Amino acid sequence: MLKFLKKYWFFGLLAPLFMCGEVAMDLIQPRMMRVIVDEGVLGLSNNNIGDLNLIITTGSKMIGIVIMGGVTGVLSGVFANMFSQNWGNEIRKACFKRVMEFSFEQTDKFSTGSLVTRITNDVTQVQNLATQAVRGFVRTSLLFFGGIFCVASLDLKFGTVLACSLPFVVIGVLYFIIKAMPYFDTLQKKLDKVNSVVQENVAGARVVKAYVKEGYEEKRFGKANNELVDTQLRVLKMFAYMTPLANIVLNIVMVIIIKVGAIDVENGITTPGSVMAAITYLSQIMHSVMMLAMIFQTVSRGKASADRLNEILNTEPVIKDGNFEGDTGVKGKIEFRNVSFAYPQGNGELVLDNINLTINPGETLGILGATGSGKSSLVNLIPRFYDATEGEVLVDNVNVKDYRLSDLRDKISSALQKSELFNTTIKENIIWGKADASDDEIKKASDNAQASEFIESKSEGFDTMVAEKGMSLSGGQKQRIAISRALLKKTEILIFDDTTSALDLKTEAKLYKALKKDYGSMTKIIIAQRIASVKGADRIAIIDNGKIAACDTHERLLAANEIYQDIYNTQLKGGGEINE
């Protein structure tokens, strides 16, 4: 992540420089107060006669120094925040970009809740770390060491007392910090769990309510939240012990210095002003020690978060671009050669086993099979959502691994099993297929997807807002918007992954009629559960337990394939005709 600092090094340099100015003003003031007490009030060098002019003059200088310290402190804060916020902005964007490059298997590995936590909360912790590094740590260190030097320069005895006590404070602070450090990574993981539960329940709110599981989910969230709070409390308790213990030691030191100072004043070795200055410096040192403890807490938590962010940034995408950029002269040909596939996060069991299949340009292939037979897994290999475990997948006679991902996916339009819609207008959801599409193109795609009728019936038409995840639309409406998006893209290959399951047979038949008329040159793959959805395809592939059991026309399969006959008879319940 340090490479992102290069653009903002100037802010990172100015922040500590101005902080040095603020601390210098703080360290000067006790000495000026000593002058006011010893000379302005007590008049020790003037036969014990005070000097009002000296008090006014020195007091005015102190006010000026306070103003200067305030200005430098404000500037230090401004530059520190510009440094940390800009750095965090770069990290957040880089992490999001990397997440967008992840394959499905990598996203599943991290989990959605964890990725949300890392890109939000973990980046905030790293920003806090950066702020403390260029501002808090500089201030604390200068106050600590500068205060010790100033105390020792006032009276060597004061410095000796302080030197004897500081090791106890420092050792105590380090002890608590070392004890707390392991908890910070655990704390972020507990936060991951909380975010995951929230994300799942917001996304699945309808299922939760349908099964009256609000109470169960509240308990699940409560458990995750309690674990987060318990971990946080362990850390806070440790630092709650540390602060008063350090205060006790430093207050004892203050009492000793007052006692030693009183004796020295009585013996004429030092002055009351020097004792007052020493007490002020001691207060600054005490404050710096307390700040140091908080800074180390921020640093420890920031480091844990930085490690989690680096885990994202250092994770290379499993699926990478190839180098092929040419044109084969073929448009829409797909070929599976001895393809086998097992999910990376699974137990190694093959989902697809030795698939050999060629889909010719412009051909419409229907795919039928039982749930879990491998239908979606097969088509997911074409745009490289996953890579085949064995064998080759070719598009236009080129291995999909050789394409640049953007070039490969530009050849393919997909309407997936789950219709993903975004919280924006219907029009914006459709033009994901083609950002520069004209209104006529959008209307035509919607007409062919049989979506125009319900869209235009809404008061705002295509400008109607869609709720998050399309919750304001029915299942069939969401599917038709997703189909409109895919048709608008106008690619070589069109994949429908059970995309018409929520459509009635009449609407579905109109859709496929429009596909034949206006998209005849596209290679079309239609995964479906109903024979009615694929009956008109050029060929129908039957997938059974990860293997292609048969691939032929509707008529030939109906005449010769037992699996197809069983599906046909089950759906017809022994008779009737499937509507086109």
N, C-alpha and C positions, 0 to 999 in steps of 0.2 A: 504493500500500500504506500510505501514511502515515495514511490515515483510520482504520485499525485501531488506531492508537496512542492515540486519544482516550480510550478506556476505561481506559488504563493509564498516563496521563501522571503520576499521583501517584507510582507506583513509579519511573518514569523521572526524576522530580525528586529523590526521596529517595536514590537510588543515588549520584549524584555529590556530594550534600551530605555524606553519610557518608564518601565517599571523600576529600573535602576534610579531614575530621577525621583520617582515617588518615594522610594525607600530612603534615598539620601536626604530628602526633606524631613522624613520621619526621624532619622537619626540625628539630625542637626538640632531639632527642637529642644530635647532635654538639656543640651549644653547651654542653649540660650536661656532656658528657664533657670538654670543654675546661676547665670549672670544676674538675672532679675532678682532672685532670692538673695544671693550673697552680696551683690553690690547695690541693686536698686532698692531692696527692702532693708537688709541688715547693714549695709554700708561697711562691710568688714575692712575694706582698704581706705575708708574715709572716717575713721574714728567712730564707727557705728552710726553714721548719719546716712540715712537713705537718700537716694537720688531719683526724684520723680521723673526728670527728663530722661534718665537712662531707662526707666521702666517703660515710658511711652515710646522711646526710640526702639528699644529692643522688642517691645510688644508689637509695634508696627511691622518690624522686620519679620517677626514670627507669623503675623497675619499674611504677609506677602509670601512667605515660605509655604504656609498652608495652602494658599491659592495655587501656587506653582505646583505643589504636590498633588492637589486635586486635579489640575489640568493634565499633568503627566499621567496620573492614574486613569483618568477618563480615556485619554488617547491610547494608553496601554490596553485597556479593556476593549476599545473599539478595534484595534489592530489584532488583538488576540482572537476576538470573535470572527473577524473577517478571515483570519488564518484558519481557524478550526471549522467554521461553517462551510467555507469553500472547499476545504479538504474533505469534509464529510459528504458534501454534495457530489464530489468526484467519485468517492468510494461507493456511495449509494448507486450512482448511475452505472459504475463499472460492475458492481455486483448484480444489478438488475439485467444488464446486458449479458453477463455470463449466464445467469439463470435462463434467459431467453435462448441461449445456445445449448442448454442442457437437453439431452434426450429424455424421453419419458422415464427411462429406468433411473436416471440420475435425479430427476425431480422426485420420483417416488422414494428414493433413498434418503433424501434430506427431509421430506415431508413438507406440506404446504405451510403448516403452522411454524415450523422451524425457519423456513425461508422468510416468512413475514417478520418474525422476530429479529432475524439477522439484519435484514435490510432497513428495519426501523429502529428498534431499541439498541441493537448492538452498534449501529453507526452512531447513535446518540452518545453511547458510552465512550466510543473512540473520539468523538468531538470533545467531550469533557476532558478526556486524557490530553488532547492537544492543547486545550485552553490552559490546563494546569501546568503543562510542560513549559509553555512560553510566558506564563504570567504567575500562577500560584507558586510553582516551585522556585522561580527566580526571587519572588518577594520573600518567601519563607527562608530560603538560604541566606539572602542578604541580611534580613532582620536577625536571623539566628547568629551568624558569624560576626556581622557588624555590631550587634548588640553586645556580644561577648568581648569584642575588641574595645568597644567604648567603655564598658564596665571596668575592664582591666586597666584602661588608661586613666580612669578616674581615681582608682585606688587598687593597687595590686592585691590587697587582701580580699576585696570584693570579687576579683577575678578568680582567686584561689578557691573561695567558697563555692562559686558557681561551677568551676572546673571539677570540683569533687562531687557535685550533685548530678551533673548532666549525664554521666554514664548510666546512672540508675534509670533516668528518664528515657534515654535513647534505647537502652536494652529492653525496657518495658514496652515501649512503642513497637520495636521490631518484633518482639515476642507475639504480641497480639496480631500484628499484620501477617506474620508467617502462619499463625494458626488460622486466620480468616481466609487466606488466599485460595485454598482448595474449594471453598464454598462458592466462589464467584462463578466458576464454570457451571457448577450444579445449579446455581440460581438462574442462569440463562436457560438451561435445559428445562427447568421447572416452568419458566415463562413460555418456552416453546409449547409445553403441554397445555397450558392455559389457552394460548392462542389457537392451538389445534382444536380443542373442545369448542371454543367460541365459533371458529370457522365452520366446523362440521354442523353445529346446531343452527347457525344462520343459513347455511346452504340447504340444510335438510329440515327446515322449519315445518314444512307441510307434512313430512313423514312423522316427525315428533308429535305434532298435534293430532294427526290421524290415528296414531296408536296410543294417544293419551300418555305419552312418556315424559311430559314436562317435569314431573317429580323426579324421575330416574335421572334425567339429564342434569337437573339442578344438583342432585347428589354427586354426579360425576364431575361437574364443574366445581362444586364445593370441595371435593377431594383434591382435585388438581390445584385449586387456589389455596387450600390449607397447606399443601406441601410447599407451595411457593412462599407463603407467609412464614411458615416454620423455618425454612432455610434463611429467609431474610432476617428473622428475629435472632437466629443464632449469631449471625454476623453483627447485628446491632448490639446484642448483649455483650459481645466481646469488646466492642468499642465503648460501650457504656461503662464497663469496668475500667478501661484504660484511661479515660479522661479524668475521672476524679482521682485516680492514683497518681497520675502525673501532676495534677493540681496540688495534691497534698505535698509532694516532694518540692515543687517549686514555691509553694507558700512557706514551707519550712525554711527554704533558702532565703526567702524575702525577710522572714523574721530574723534570721541570723545576720543578714546584711544590715538590717535596721539596728540590731544590737551592736554589731561591730562598728557601724557608722556612728552610733551614739557615743561609744567609748572614744573613738577617734576624734569626734567633734569636741568632746570634753577635754581631750588631751591636746587639742589644737593641731592634730595631724591632718584632718580633713575639714570640710565645711558642710553646713546643713544643705546648701544647694547641691553639693556633690552627692550627698545621700539621697536627696530627692531625685536627682538625675539617674542614679543607680537603680532606684526603685522603678522609675519609668522604663529604663532599659530592660530591667528584669521582666516587667509586664510585657514588653514587646517580645522578649525571648520566649516567655510562656505562651504568648499568642502564636508565635511562629511554630512552636512544638505542637500545639493543638492543630494548627493548620497543616503541619507536616503529616500528622496522623490521617487527617481527612484526605490529603493529597495522595498518600500511599494507598488509601482505600480506593480512591478514584483510579489510580494507576493500576492496581490489582484487577479491578473490575474491567477497566479499559483493555488491559492485556488479554484477559479471558475473551472479551468481545472481539478484539483484534485477531486472535487465533481462529475464532469461528468465522470471521469475515475472510481471512486468508484461506480458510478451507474451501470457501466458495471460489475465490479468485484463482487459487492454485489447482482447482479441479478442471482438468482439461476435458472438453466435450468428447464423449465417446464417439459420436458420429461427426466426422469432419468432412470438409470439402475435398472433392477430387480435383483433378486438373483438366478434365476434358471440357473443351469449349467449342468444339466443332459442330457441324451439321451433318447427320448421317443420311439425310434425304428421306428418311422414314418418319412418319408422323402417327404416333399412337399405338405402336406395337409393344406388347408386354410379353415377357417370357420368363418362366420359372424353370430353372435347370437343377434338378436334384436338390431342391430346397428343403432343409429341415430347420426347425426353430424351436427354441426353449426360452422362456422369459428369464432374463438375467437375475431377477429377484426371486425366482421360483426354486423348486427343488431339483432342477435339471431335467425334469420330465418333458419330453418332446410334445409340443402343441401341434406342430406340423412335421410330417415324416415323409421325406423323399418326394416332394411335389414336383411334377413335371407338367407344365401347362403353357401353351402359347395362345395369346389373344391377339388376333390380327387387327390392323388399323380399321377403324370404323365399325368393328364388330360389337355387338351387345352380348355380354356374358352375364347370365344369371347365376347366382350361387345360393344353393339351399343346403341346409344341414341342421342337425339338432343344436340346441344351446350348448356352447362350450366345445363345439366340434373343430373350431379353428378358422371360422369364416373371416372374422374381423382381423385376426392375427395375420391372415394371408394378405389382405389388402393393405395393412399397415406397413408391410415391407416395401411396397411400391414407392411411396414418398419418403422412405427411410425414417419413419417414426421409430422403428427398430431395424437392426441389421440381422440378416439371416445367420443362423448359427453355422449352417453348412450350405454349400451350393451357391448359386448365383441368381440374382434377379436382374433382368435386363429391360430397359426401356429404349425403344428405337435402336435395338441391337447394341446398346452400350450398358455395361454394368452400372447399376445405380450408384455404386461406391465411387465411380470415376467422375460423376457429375459434381459440379458445385451445387450445394444444397438449394440455393436460390433458383438456379437454372432448372434443376429437376422438378422442384415444387411449382415452378411457373408453368410446367407442362400439365399439371394435374389440378383438377377441381374436386373438392371433397365435401360431401354433406354427411356428417358423421352420425353415428348411432345416437349420441346425445347432442341436441341442438344447442350450441353455445351462442347466446346472444348477450349483448352488452347494454349497459345502462345509458343509452342514447336513443336517437330517433330510429324509426324503422328504416328510413332512407340511409342513415349512416351505417346501420347494420348490414344493409344489402351491398353498399358500395365498398365494403371490405373486399369484395370480389374484384372490383376495378375502381380505383379511387377517382379517376377522371371520367367516369361514365356520364353520358348525357342523360337527361330526364327521359328521353325516348328509349334509350337502352335499358334503363332501370324499369320502365313501364313494361317493355317487352319481356324482360326476364321474369318479372312478377306475373305477367299474363300467363306465360308458359308454365310457371310454377303453381298456377291456380291460386295465387295470393292476392291479386289485384282487387277482387270483389270484396274480401273482408277488410283490406287496407283502406279502400276508398269509402267504405261504409262508416269509418271512424271520422269524428268531427274534424280532426287535424290531418287526416290522410297519411301520407308518407312522413309527415313531420310529427306524428304521434310518438311520444316518449315510451320507451320500453323499460319496464322495471328491471332491477338487477336480476340477472340470470333468466330474463324473460318471464318473470312470475306474473306479469299482467296479461299474458297471452295463454291460450289453450295449447295443448300438445300439438295439435294439427296446425295451428297458426305458426307456432315456432318452427315446425318442420318446413312449412312452405316458405318462410323467410330464409331459412338456411338453404333451401333448394334454389331460391331466387339468387342468393349470393353466389352459389356455385355456378349457376347458368350464366350469370353476368360475366364471369371470368373468361369464358370462351376459350377453353384449353383443348389440348389434344385428347386428354383422358378425363373422364367423368366417373367418380366413384360415389355410389349411393350405399351407405352402410346401414341397412335397415331404416332408411330415412323416411319411408312412407308408411311406417307401421301405424301412425295415428290418423292416416287418411282413410276415408271411406272408399269403397271399391270404385264408385263412379268418378270421384275426384282423381283417384289414382290412375284410372284409365285415361282420363283427359290429359293428365300429365305425360303419360308415356306416348300418347298420340302426338303431343306437341314435341316431344323429344325426337321422334322419328321424322317429323316434318322439318324442324328447324335446326336440329343438331345431329343430322344423319352421319356427318363425317367424323364425329367424335367417337372414340372408343369408350364404351360404357360398361361399367361393372356394377351390377345391381345385386346387393345382398338382401335377402328377404326371408321371411318366415312363411309367406303365403305363396302358393303356386300361381295365384292370380297375378302377383307382382312380376313374375319372371316368365310367364307362359309365352309371351310374345318375343322373348329374346332369341337371338340366333342360335345360341347353345346354352345349356344349363349344366353347371358343374355341381355334382353331389359330393359334399365333403362329409366323411364319416370317420370320427376318431383321428382327425389330423391327416387323413389320406383322401385322395380323390377316388371315390368309388366308381364314378361314371361321369362322362361329359358328352352330351349329345343334345339333339333337339327335343322339344317337348313330346312330340309324337313318338319318337323312337324310344325315349326313356319310358314313356307310358306303356309302350308295348313290350319292353324287354327288361326293365330294371325294377327289382322288387322293392328297393328302398323308396324309389320315386312313386311306385304304385301305392305303397303304404301311406305315404304323405298325401297323395291325391285322394285316396279313399277316405282317409281320416278327415280331411278338410271338407270333402263333399258329403261325409256321413252316409256313404253308400249310394249317392245318386245326385242328380242335379247337374248344372253346368256352371262353370266358372265364368263370370262376366269379364269382358275385356275392359 
